[in-house]
Amino acid sequence: MGIINVSGIRLHAYHGCLPEEARLGTEYRVDISVNTDFSASEKSDQLSDTVDYCDIYAIVKTEMEIRSKLIEHVCRRILDKLVHQFAGARIEVKVTKFRPPIQGDVESVSVVLHN
């Protein structure tokens, strides 16, 4: 068993409940952790035997392009797609929204989901 982390996927997206968020968007960071059996790829040295982090990025990018009001919703969509793609793996998804529209000095808010 092992873990592959794809950290710091930065994207501009339009999630949020406010009309300004839909129009202007903001910056997001997505971090993915996939815990699975790497024994086949450790022996074969073949990409087809492991978790391709290009596939992870493509799923994240596609789901982040679909507007949601809540980051919980987009986080769940990402997790569901990854679980389908990498059956049997233990997956954690963290979606961070920078500069949330809060009346205060808040750098970011995050949601973490896992299967």
C-alpha positions in Angstrom: 0.0 0.0 0.0 1.1 3.5 -0.6 -0.1 7.1 -1.1 0.1 9.4 -4.1 -0.5 13.1 -3.4 -1.4 15.6 -6.0 -1.1 18.9 -4.2 -1.7 22.5 -5.1 -3.9 22.2 -8.2 -4.7 25.8 -8.6 -7.6 26.9 -10.7 -9.8 29.9 -11.1 -13.5 29.0 -10.7 -16.9 30.5 -10.2 -18.4 28.6 -7.2 -20.4 30.5 -4.6 -23.9 31.7 -3.6 -23.4 35.3 -4.5 -23.9 36.8 -8.0 -20.5 38.4 -7.8 -18.9 35.0 -7.3 -20.6 33.6 -10.4 -19.4 36.6 -12.4 -15.9 37.2 -11.1 -14.9 33.9 -9.6 -11.9 33.4 -7.4 -8.9 31.2 -6.9 -9.1 27.7 -5.6 -6.6 25.0 -4.6 -7.4 21.3 -4.8 -5.3 18.6 -3.0 -5.8 14.9 -3.7 -4.5 11.9 -1.8 -4.9 8.4 -3.2 -4.1 5.5 -0.9 -3.9 2.3 -2.9 -1.8 -0.8 -3.7 1.2 0.1 -5.8 2.8 -3.3 -5.8 2.2 -3.9 -9.5 3.7 -0.6 -10.6 6.6 -1.0 -8.2 7.5 -4.2 -10.0 6.6 -3.4 -13.6 7.6 0.3 -13.9 4.5 0.8 -16.1 2.2 3.8 -15.9 -0.8 1.5 -16.8 -0.2 -0.3 -13.4 -0.6 2.8 -11.2 -2.6 6.0 -10.5 -1.9 8.4 -13.3 -1.8 11.9 -11.8 -2.6 13.4 -15.2 -6.0 11.6 -14.9 -6.4 13.1 -11.4 -5.8 16.6 -12.8 -8.2 16.1 -15.7 -11.0 15.1 -13.4 -10.4 18.0 -11.0 -10.2 20.5 -13.9 -13.4 19.2 -15.4 -15.4 19.2 -12.2 -14.1 22.7 -11.1 -15.4 24.1 -14.4 -19.0 23.1 -13.5 -20.4 25.9 -11.3 -21.6 25.0 -7.8 -23.0 27.2 -5.1 -21.1 25.2 -2.4 -17.6 23.9 -2.3 -18.9 20.8 -0.5 -20.9 20.0 -3.7 -17.9 20.4 -6.1 -15.7 18.5 -3.6 -18.2 15.6 -3.6 -18.3 15.5 -7.4 -14.5 15.3 -7.6 -14.4 12.6 -5.0 -17.1 10.5 -6.7 -15.3 10.7 -10.1 -12.0 9.7 -8.6 -13.6 6.8 -6.7 -15.1 5.6 -9.9 -11.8 6.0 -11.8 -9.6 4.4 -9.1 -11.9 1.7 -7.7 -10.7 0.2 -4.4 -8.5 3.2 -3.5 -9.0 5.3 -0.4 -9.2 8.9 -1.6 -9.2 12.2 0.1 -10.2 15.5 -1.6 -9.6 19.0 -0.2 -11.0 22.0 -1.9 -9.8 25.4 -0.7 -11.4 28.7 -1.6 -9.2 31.7 -1.3 -10.5 35.1 -0.2 -14.1 34.0 0.7 -16.7 36.7 0.8 -16.7 37.0 4.6 -16.9 40.2 6.6 -13.5 39.7 8.2 -9.9 38.9 7.5 -10.1 35.3 6.3 -7.4 33.9 3.9 -9.4 30.8 2.9 -12.0 28.2 3.7 -11.6 24.4 2.9 -13.7 21.3 2.7 -12.2 17.8 3.0 -14.1 14.7 2.0 -13.0 11.1 1.7 -14.5 7.7 1.0 
